[in-house]
Amino acid sequence: MIQIAIMGFGTVGTGVAKVVAENARQIERKLGEPLQVKAILIRHFKDGPYRQLMTDDFKKIEEDGDIRVVVETIGGVEAAYAYTKRALAAGKHVVTANKQLVAEHGFELLSLARKKKVNYLFEASVGGGIPILHPLTQCMAANRIDEVYGILNGTSNYILTRMVRTGAFFSDALREAQAKGYAEADPTADVEGLDAGRKICILADLAFGRQVRPEDVPMEGIAKLSLRDVKIAQRAGYRIKLLGRAVRLPGGGRTAYVAPHFIPEENPMAGVEDVFNAIMVRGNATGDVMFYGRGAGELPTASACVADVMEALQSSPRREEIGWDEDSSGFEDPQDLETRYYFRIEGSLTDAAMAFGQVEVLSEDGETAFLTDPITGHDAVRQSHSLNVLACMRVLD
């Protein structure tokens, strides 16, 4: 009997216990023996079928030699960081879905795991149930990864989908997402791009092999997005999506950011709707490879956690190295990237042409919406100083 512990028993923690129980036969067949949840660390005890497993004393998990893997689903950083360090130091494998913890402390925790000859695995931290980190680091290991981008937050994508399908304003679509349980009462991390930003940091760390610090990554969400721009995009054959993007630069540097983008409707990413996520990885040998699926939710995320538990147990003593260099130098300003830009201004086509030269007009009705030729972000800011800009975003070509 293989015994594990779960730290935190919210949506994901509960899902882990369910997956272990409901898929017991398949898991046992692959591991060669049964997998059992022995303890659940929780702050406030709850009635139910797992009540007898609950404890508020982490030492009972830390000092139990029979517990081989700890699944961290607490969320946040402070307590999760402290308990994860103690579990690894005690020689236990740790699996997590905590993207903030991995983005901010992943290098340190991976180093501790290496020292203690155990695994620290976090497939569920990016994309929920979508397998992306393992393919990125193993299946595409023969590639130089030049770019990773994607829809990394299901809540924002659901809101944008409702704005397109029903013409809902952002505030109304957000309330609907909260009513359905897709958005928290405080939706800041989702709609301001913070959640997607933490995930793109992890993807960039693994893709490029060097630390990308969250504080260096500009993160812009969809809270200020106007329904008018959504409709203009749709009429012109585009969709607006919140993307996290990490790019290898020609000189060997790298950059990353999160922002809304105009995406041509023929791009597969444009058709990703509701709470689904999609991640595109561009390798120099494979070209573009897209991963698609439910990016969050109880069972999809729990599935990824339990798969990591099984991988940790099957690796002897540790899985093949996963990680990145702590050196964060070489990170460059994403404003240096060249791309087309979408603008909506209070002014005429003449005003737009005077600022940007030749432009592609999308709408003229007192306001002018247009696309520029490829320019840097610095040029976009500089050239727009003479204009009354109502909206501005990048175009993904």
N, C-alpha and C positions, 0 to 999 in steps of 0.2 A: 504493500500500500504506500503510495507516494502522497505526502501531505503538504498542503500549501496554506498560506494565510492571505487574507484580503485586508488591505488598509483603506477604510472608507467604504460606506455601503449605500451610496446614492445610486443614480441611474446605472453607471458603468459597473460599479461593484456588485450590485444586484444581478446585473446581466452576466457577470463572470460566474457567479454561483449557479445561475440557471444553466449556462452552457455546460459547466462541469457536470451537473446532474443529468440534464436531458441528453447529452451526447456521451454519456459515460461509456457505452459499449465501444463506440468508435475510438474514443481516446485510449481506452484500455488496450484495444487491439494494436494501436500504434506504439504505445509506451511499453507494452508487455506486462503491465500491472495497473490496478485501479488508481485513479487520481481522486483525492478527497480534500475538501476544504476543512481544515481543522480549527481555524480561529479567524475571527473577524474583528478588526480593531474599529471601534466606533465610539463617538463622544456621547451620544444619547441612545440608550438601549431601546429597541423596538420589539413589539410582539410579532410573532410569526414563526415560520418553520425554522428559521436560523437563530432564534433567540438563544439557544443553549451554546452556540458557538461564539457569541459576542463577548468582547472584553474591552475595557478602557485602559488596560495596562500593557503597554508595548513590550515591557520586559518579558512577559509570558511568551511572546512571539520570538523576541530576540534571543532568549536563552533556551528555547525548545529545539533540541538537536534533530528532532524528527521533521521539523518544517524546513523544507529545502528551497522553496520559492515563495517570495512575497510579492503580491500584486498590489501596486500602489494606485489607488483611484481616489485619493483625497482631493486632489486639485489644489490650485494655488502653489505657493512656494515654501513658506516658512516651515510648517509642520512636515510637509512632504519631503523637503530637503533633509531635515534632521533625521527623520525615521529611515529614509532611504540610505543615508550614510551609515547609520547604525546597523541596518540589515546587511549591507554589503560588508561592513567591517566584521560582522559575525559569521561571514562565509556563506551567506545565502544569496541565491540569484534574485534579482529584482526585475520585475516587468512593470511598465507604466504606460498610461495613456496621457500623461501630463505634459503637454507641449510647452507650457511656460517653464517648467522645471528643466526640461531637456534643453530648451533654447538658451536658458541662462546659466545652467550648471552642468550641462551634459559632458563637457570635456573632463571636468573634475571627477564626476561620478564614474565615467568610463575608465579613467585612470585608476580609481580606487578598486573598481571591479577587476581590472587587469592585475593589480597588485595582489588581490585576494584570490585570484584564479577562479572567479565566478563571472556570470553574465549580467550585464545591464542592458535590457532590450526594450525597445519603445516603438514597435511597428504601429501601434494604435494611436500614437501621438500625432500622426499626420494622415489625414484621409479616413480616419475611423476604420471601417471594415475593408477599405481598399488596400490591397497589398502593393506598396510602393517602395518602402525603404529596402526591403530584401531584393527586389528586382534591380533597384538603382545601384546597390552595392555589390550584388553578386551576379545576377543575370546579365547586366550591362557592364561588367567589370573590365571587359576588353575595349571599351569605348573611352574616348575623351568626352566628357559631358560638357557641352557648350552652352546649354540653356535648360532651365526648368521653369515652367510657369503653369499656373492653373487656378481654377475655382476651388478655393480651399476652405470656404466657409458656407455651410448649407443655409444658415439663417439669412445671410445677405442675398444669397442666390434665390431663395424663396421669395423674399420681398421684391426683388427685381422682376421675377417671373409674374407676380401678381400685378405689378405696375404695367407690364406689357399686356397681359391677358385681359385684365379687367379695367385698366385705366385708373387704378387706385393711386391716390397720393401716397408718398412715402410713409407718412404718419399712420394712415389707415392700414397699409400693408403690414407695418410693424405691429400694430395692435392685433391684427389677424394672426401673425406669426406667434405672438405671445399667447393668444387664446388657444392655439393648437399645441403649445408646449415646445415650439421650435426656438423661441427666443426667451431669455431670462427676463425677470422683472427689470433688472438693470442690463440693457442690451449693449452697453458700451463696447465691450471687447469684440462683439460681432460686427456692429454697424460702423465702428470707427477704424476697422482694419487691424486691430491688435491681435486677434486670434489668427487671422491669415498671416500676419507678420511673424508671429512665433513659428508657425509652420514653415514659412519660406526660409527662415533662418536655419532650421534643421535640415531642410532639403539642400540648401546651399552648402552647409557644413559638410554633408556627405558627398555631394556632387563634386565639390572643388577641393575637399580635403583640408580646408583651413577654416578657422573660427570666423563666423559672421556674428557680430554682437547685435542683439536686438536694438540697442540704443543708437546704432549707426544706420539703421534701416528706416527710411521715411515710410510712414504708414498713414495712408489716407483712406477713409471709408466711404460709405454711400449716404451718410446722414444729410448731406447738403445737396444731394442729387435732385434735380427737378424733373417732374413728370413731362415737362415740355421737351427736355433733351431725350428722354426715353422714346417719346413719340417721333421726334425728328429722326432719331437713329433708325427706328423701325421702318419709317417711310423710305429711308435712303438705302435699305438693305443691310442694316447693321443691328447688332444687339449690344447693350451695355452690360458688362460683367465686371465684377470686382476680381482682379487678378493679383496674386502674388507672383513676382517674377525675379529670377536670379539668372544673371548672364555672365559668361566668361568673356572678357574684353580682349581685343586683338593684341594688346601689349602684354598680356599675361595677368592683368588685374581681374577683378570681379566686382560685381555690384548686385544689389537687390533692393526691391521696394514693393509696396502694395498700393494700388490705386485703381479706380474705375477706368475701363478701356472701352473704346468703340471696337467691336469685333465684326468683321464681315460675316454675313450669315452662312457663307459656304464653309467657313472654318468649323470643324466639329465642335469646338468649344462653345460656339454660339447656340447650339441646340441643347446644351445641358441646362435643365430646368429644375424648379422646385428645390428640394433639399439635397439634390445630388451634387457631388463633387467630381472634378475631372482634373487630371494632372498630365501635362505633356512634358516628356523628357526628350531632348534632342542630343543624340550621340553622333560623333563624327563617322561612325561606321553604320549604325542602324538607321540614321535619320530620325524622324519624329515617331515616338511611341507614346500612345495615350492610355492612361489608366482611368477607369470610370466606375462609379458606384456610389453607394450611400456613404456619405462622409461622416456621419454621426449616428447617434441612436444607441439604445441599450444593447441590443444583440449584435449589430455589426461591429461596434467597438469592442465589445466583450469577446467576440470571436477572434479578433486580432490579438487581444491580450492572452487568451488561452492558447492560441497558436504559438505565441512567444514563450509561454510556460513550457509547452511541449518541446520547443526547440532548445530551450535552456537545459532541460532534463536530458535530451538526447545527445547534446554536445558533450564531448568527453575530453578534458574537463570543461573546456570553454568552446564556444562557436568560433569560427574563423573571425579574425580581427575586424571590428567595425569601429570607426571613430574618425578623428580629424586632428590636425595640428592646432595647438593653442594660439599660434601666431596669427593675429588678425590684420597684419599689414597687407597692403595691396588692395584694400577695399576702396573703391572709387565712387564718386558722386554719381547717382543714377541720372542726374540732370545732364551728364555728358553724353548719354545715349542719344542717338539720332532716330527720330521716328516722325511720322505725320502726327499732326495735332488737330483736334476738333475744337473750334471756338464758336460761341454764340455771343454776339456783341450787340449793344444798343447803338446801331449805326448802319451805314450803307455798305454796299459792295465796294464802292470807291475807298471807303475807310479801310476795309479789309485788305484791298489790293495795295494801298499805299504802305501798309505795315508789313505785309508778307509777300508781296508780288503776286504771282499766279496762284489762285486758290480755286477749289472746287466748291461751288455754292450748293448748299443743301436746302436752304429755306430763306426767303426774303419776305417779310411782312411787318415792317417797322423795326424788327430785329433781323440780323443777318447771321445765319449759321453756315459754317464753311469748314473745309478741311484744307490744311496747308500741305505744301511739299515737305519732305523730311527735313527736320531741323532739330537742334538740341533743345533740351529743356531751358537752358540759359537763354537761347535765342527766343524761345517762345515767351519767356518773361520779359526780356528786353524789348522786343518788338511790339508787345501788347501794352506798353506803358502809356501810349498815346490813345488807347481805346478804352471804352467803357465795357469791360469784359463781364459777361453774365455767367458764362460757363467755359471751362477749359478741361480737356482730358486727352490722354494719348490714344492713338489708333494702333491696334495690333494688326500688322500686315502679314 
